[in-house]
Amino acid sequence: MTSSIDQKRRALLELRLKQRRALEAEQERITPMPRDGGTLPVSHLQEGLWILHQLDPTSPVYHVIFALRLRGALDVDALRGALAALVGRHEGLRTRFGSRDGVPYQVVDPAPDDWPVPVTDLDEAHLDGWVNDLVQRPGDLERGPMLRTWLARLADDEHVLLLVVHHIVADGWSVGLLTAELAELYDAARAGRTAALPPLAIQPADHAAWQRRWLTGARLERQLDFWRDNLRDLPALDFPTDRPHPAQPKGAGALMRQALSDRVAVASRELALGERASLLAVLLAGFLVVLERYTGQRDLAVGSVFSGRTRSETEPLVGYFANALVLRTDVAGDPTFRELVGRCNATVLGATAHQEVPFGLVVDALNPERSPGRNPLFQVSFTLQAAGMTGDFRLGDLAVRPVDIDWNRARFDIAFAVVEKPGGGIDALVEYSTELFDADRIDRLVEHFEVVLREALAEPDTRIGDLALLPDAELSSVLTGWNPTPLPRPATLLHELVTERATTHPDHTAMRFENTELTYRDLDHRANQLAHHLTHTGTRPGTVTALLLDRGLHLPVAELGILKAGSAWLALDPQYPDDRLAYQLHDAHITTVVTTTDLAHRLPHHIHTITLDTDTLDTQPTTPPQSTPTPKTPPTSSTPAAPPDDPKASWSPTAPSSTSAATCATSSVSAPATGCCNWRTPPSTSASPTSSPRWPAARRSSAPRAARCSTRTGCRH
């Protein structure tokens, strides 16, 4: 009896499982919607683009543009017939968009019998102007048409066909389909035969309706959970610009194309094959090395456009399926290039596995802070594009060549694409905002990208921090051409210059803070007294003495006094938290800190403090302390020895408080005191430790970018 019940239960469970699988299969299948002349839903991607169009209906930014130069005897009637057949075949090209209660919908018009192609007689000199005028004309989503065509007749046997499609019904993949099918339809029209094109099982509107049903509930949440986790606390990319971001961007842009070397193309594919990675992962790794050098950031995120055609039914469709994904990769730890390729491949695989959710839904789920005219989540994109429409082909008896169009719009700050060419080569194609960048910077960006790839592909086990960025010519300019002729430098230390000025101009004002002034005599005397006190309490040459002081007259006195005692000073920022101060003291092996009573309590108990506002320095001599040899290396083991021809190589870390964005660890930069002597003020001026200090050693490094610029970064800050 029990066995019979178990069998019935098992059969019932199997039936329910079979029914569930059948239901899931039905949900997975895209089926045609009824066409009764009514409205049809739009996809999530189309809805997002429709909203953007409502914000600026006259903008041409979302036009998909391509032009074909036709050489030979063109049959204009056959061309019109081919275009009409093309529009009849692809519903998106004869779709209009309306809205009800703020929700967009689409309406598919009947297939046309003919297609308008206005013909204009032109000479070559006016072709660019003709193209630029037409591509700027706004499209009308409500009335259509989505596809607009014009024909320029340059000669009896030479024409240019211009096609403009709104992005809401077409993407880059669609351009290749349109040109291939137009060629077959034109040839069929000329021959009076039926075009050899397979029927389309579905249309974009069917996919939109299916997506609205399928991408819901737990399935949608699983996809969104990945992006919530992956993009949590996403940092903005601090890419250097030639001009600040405008408050109201106009979308002005430009396009540049540069062929990359065959060596880079071949080696990129070989490394991808050897590492079982995608070509995109290899190229992305090279791009991230460049971004890391430009920005100093380790947590890097770029957008990348994927075809979005994850189902075979969508592959032959002219429609808007391309989806932007955010590729976020951590480049910290100075990995080898091979290791970075592995990280990038993991990034690409993770994003690809969760690409069903449209970009707009990801943005809605994350709800990032938005700025007018700027793309949310990323402003720089990196995409690998298939060959597409890049080479010559035939249109019946016509020889056809794509026409380069001088596009002057930009959707992102930088859209960097690597385009695969039919012969195996690759090009860099960069669309960039001219409101932010000069052409020279983009040219150099592409050049730096190729230099990094060339070096990394030759030696993939090189750490990315050791990869060169600058080409030889630019490196030579940075190291020699931009540097002035060396000038003779006196072997005089900073505190000796102050003593010299105190001797020659003792009563001149050395510094002013609020309502208090110090003469050069007073400044030198106070520094001497502090130096004697430091020497008596154990400060010796080769040590580092920290100072924790607010801006004011105490600060330069302390710096000079420490130098006169033969020590180097490390400036601590009073705005840092106590544990950060303690870490810096421990890291630099500090035992003595010059400070004031209102700040001394923030220091660890084992630290010896000298408080300038209470310790009695007046009893100390005002004469200079006994001269002591200064060390030829700074008191940090990671810095190189002083030049052998500099007998007074006293060192002082003048910008020690820079911070790594990735690790929050501090790093000291030791600088020779003689270097400060190159920054000298005229005798008639005084140094002020207030808003714009001229006192070299009093400057704190508050701009991380300044600390990271070098001949290896290629930056021109």
Buried (B, 14 or more C-beta within 10 A) or exposed (E): EEEEEEEEEEEEEEEEEEEEEEEEEEEEEBEEBEEEEEBBBBBBBBBBBBEBBEEBEEBBBBBBBBBBBBBBEBBEEBBBBBBBBBBBBBBBBBBBBBBEEEEBBBBBBEBBEEBEBEEEEBEEEEBEEBBEEBBBEEBBBEEBBBBBBBBBBBEEEBBBBBBBBBBBBBBBBBBBBBBEBBBBBBBBBBEEEEBEBEEBEBBBBBBBBBBBEBBEEEEBEEBBEBBEEBBEEBEBBBBBBBEEBEEEBBBEBBBBEBEBEEEBBBBBBEBBEEBEBBBBBBBBBBBBBBBBBBBBBBBBBBBBBBBBBEBEBBEBBBBBBBBBBBBBBBBBBEBBBBBBBBBBBEBBEBBBEBBBBBBBBBBEBBEEEEEEBBBBBBBBBBBBBEBBBBEEBEBBEBEBBBBEBEBBBBBBBBBBBBBBBEEEBBBBBBBBBBBBBBEEBBEBBBBBBBBBBBBBBEEBEBBBEEBBBBBEEBBEBBEEEEEEEEEEEEEEBBBBBBBEBBEEBBEBBBBBBEEEBBBBBBBBBBBBBBBBBBBEEEBEBBBBBBBBBBBBBBBBBBBBBBBBBBBBBBBBBBEBEEEBBBBBBEBBEBBBBBBBEEBBEBBEEEBEBBBBEEBEBEEBEBEBBEEBEBBBBBBBEEBEEBEEEEEBBBBBBBBBBBBEBBEEEBBBBBBBBBBBBEEEEEEEEBBBBEEEBBBBBBBBBEEBBEBBBEBBBBBEE
